[in-house]
Amino acid sequence: MYNVVFRTSIKYSTFNAIVWVPFRDMKSFDEQYNEKMRGIYKVMERGVSNERAAELCSVADATLVIVVPKLREIQPR
């Protein structure tokens, strides 16, 4: 599992939310992190342990969102 922690960066979504998404591996992440995703989700850290991802998601000043499989729905078909 290749954990990536993102922070949302657009105002019409849950702005400043922290999102933890597990990918199969780094190659899978690289293939899915396209231009559209880059406009919405900024990588905070990638390739982190579950513990580190949980730590990043526990920041008090951000909205907490953990493991969002719907992130993959914005992938081009």
N, C-alpha and C positions, 0 to 999 in steps of 0.2 A: 504494500500500500504506500502511496506517495501523497502525503497530506500537504495541502496548500491552504493558507489562510489569506483571505482577501478582505479588503475594506471597500464598501460601496462608495462610489464617488459622484453619483448623480442625485440631484435634488428631488426628482419625482418618484424615486424609490425610497426605501428606508435609508436615508442618507446617513452615512457614517456607521452603518451596521458592519459587524465583523462576521465573516462567513468562513466556516471550516468545511472544506470539501476534500474527500479522499478520492484520488485517482488511482487507476490500476498501477501506473508507473510514470516515470518522468516523460517518456515518449508520448503516452496518452495525454498527459497534461499539455505538452507542447503542441500536440495536434488540435486540442480543443480550445486552447486559450487564443482565440482569434481576435480580430480587430474590434468586432462588436463587443465582445467580453471586456477587452481592454478599456473601452469607453465607459463601462459600468463598474468593473471590479479591478482594483489595484492590488497587486500582490504585496502582502506584508512580509510573509516568509513562506518558503516552500521547502519540501523535503524534510518536514519537521515530525517529531514524534507526536503521538496522541497527547502526551502530557504537555508538551510545548504548545500545541494547537489549543488545548483547553485553557492554558495560561493566557494566551493571546486573546482568547474569546472572553476572558473574565475581566477585561478592562472596564472599570466603573463608568467612564464617560461615554461609552459607546453602546448602542443597541446590540443586544446579544442574539446571534443567530448561529446555531451549530448544525453542521452537516445538512446542506441544502442540495438534495439531488436535483431539484428543479433547475439549478444553474445550468445543467446540461441541455435544457430545453431550448436555450437560445442559440444553439449550434445550428449552422446552416445545414439544410437537408440535401 
